[in-house]
């Protein structure tokens, strides 16, 4: 499995390019925004929209239970309000923590990064054996420069915050310095090549310059920024969030579209030695996440009956059993025989647990906003926004409504099915 080259099974965040498309549910807008642009997170959404929502709602305590790379937390800091983020993916949690260090003195950061770069440039790399994925993604010259940065990082004696920022810099250039297909998607494609690849040490310098510039700009713009908190916890159980704490929740849970969030960071985790191969992803990452891919769900086959009978799924039980049955039958007619039937029931079971926990940590009268998209694995439609809304009400929230932002899967070329899909905001009242 280590070197298996995958193709996307269902589109997830692909943007339909129409003149009137509302892209605030995507990360595209953030690539123009200081700090946000440091790391392109596939599953992100617009920081500008978050900023506007915080201002309109006048909320003081903001929670993001799937905080990803920290969009909501950053905007909470800029607005001077309290914000807490929960992230279960250990690698993405680390990314968010690094971005939240934007208030550090940029001169100290640049000095630290310069020391690391000088140390790396002086190194002679004798190491010859690397993981197969790394060998497939880089030339020998590129690998040696990246390895030099890594060794210099491990040897660094800077304080934790500076060291983590330098870890972030090295991590953020791993894909831009690879000559093969390493776009911000979940699968590496060694057979594809890029027309232009930037030198490793130059990429490091460029990133440091960009980050230091953003720090100076935003520190001047927001001298009274607040300090948010991010916890490496599971949205189904958030012990660090007090009861009745949140005024508003702004988040986007994993989509039920077979996107493997663990596999999305395999290149970076392999480079740093956090995993040895694809097989390590389940125990190191996937088991801590909400079920959203068939790779995760396959281990739940023996629990399917128990899940379907759970009281947590009571408001949607008849509908989800019907979809479960259709998917179980349809998979037998398909070559891949993917376990979408297991993925779907586990996904909503996990989200039901999330809503129960959110009801604990939210105040009466709170507002909850989930950026979500519906799904149609093997062409079997799953009304994600409707079912999530009903689960929320069943867990104690007052009502829900869906605001559609854009259509998806409306251009049929190279699609796995022809079911029109949409994406938008699920608004839930507490």
PEZIHU-V442771 format. One record per pair of residues at least 24 apart in sequence whose C-alpha atoms are under 7 Angstrom apart, sorted by the first residue. I is the first residue (numbers start at 0). J is the second residue. Records with the same first field share a line. If there is no record, write none. Layout:
BEGIN
I: J, J
END
This chain:
BEGIN
0: 277
1: 276, 277
2: 132
4: 186, 187, 188
5: 186
9: 256, 257, 415
11: 256
15: 407
20: 405
21: 404, 405
23: 48
24: 370, 423
33: 213
34: 98, 213
35: 70
38: 171
40: 68
41: 183, 184
46: 70, 71, 74
49: 74
50: 74
58: 246, 247
59: 246
60: 244, 245, 246, 247
61: 245, 246, 247, 248
62: 245, 247, 248, 249
63: 248, 249, 250
64: 234, 250
65: 234, 250, 251, 252
66: 250
67: 91, 92, 95
68: 92, 94, 95
69: 95
72: 227
73: 99
76: 224, 225, 226, 227
77: 221, 224, 225
78: 224
79: 223, 224, 225
80: 225
81: 225, 227
82: 227, 228
83: 227, 228, 229
84: 228, 229, 230
85: 229, 230, 231, 232, 233, 234
86: 230, 231, 232, 233
87: 231, 232, 233, 287, 288
88: 284, 288
89: 231, 284
92: 231
94: 167
97: 163, 164, 167
101: 214
102: 214, 218
105: 211, 214, 215
108: 161
109: 207, 211
111: 161
112: 165
115: 151, 152
116: 148
118: 151
119: 147, 148, 151
122: 147
133: 270
135: 189
136: 177, 178, 179, 189
137: 177, 178
141: 199
144: 199
145: 199
168: 203, 206, 207
169: 203
170: 267
172: 202, 203
184: 263
185: 259, 262, 263
186: 263
233: 287
234: 353
235: 352, 353, 356
236: 356
240: 360
241: 360
242: 359, 360, 361
243: 359, 360, 361, 362
244: 360, 361, 362
245: 360, 361, 362
246: 361, 362, 365, 366
247: 365, 366, 367
248: 366, 367, 368
249: 367, 368, 369
250: 368, 369, 370
251: 369, 370, 371
253: 291
254: 291, 371, 372
255: 291, 343, 346, 374
256: 291, 292, 374
257: 291, 292, 293
258: 291, 292
259: 291, 292
261: 285
289: 346, 349
290: 342, 345, 346, 349
291: 342, 346
292: 342
293: 337, 338, 339, 342
296: 341, 342, 345
297: 338
299: 341
300: 341
303: 341
306: 348
311: 348, 351
312: 348
314: 389, 390, 393
315: 386
326: 379
339: 376
351: 390
354: 391, 394
355: 394
358: 394, 395, 396
363: 429
364: 428, 429
365: 428, 429
366: 427, 428, 429
367: 426, 427, 428
368: 424, 425, 426, 427
369: 424, 425, 426
370: 423, 424, 425
371: 422, 423, 424, 425
372: 421, 422, 423
373: 420, 421, 422
374: 420
375: 418
377: 416
378: 416, 417, 418
384: 425
396: 428, 429
397: 428, 429
398: 427, 428
399: 425, 426, 427, 428
400: 425, 426, 427
401: 425, 426
END
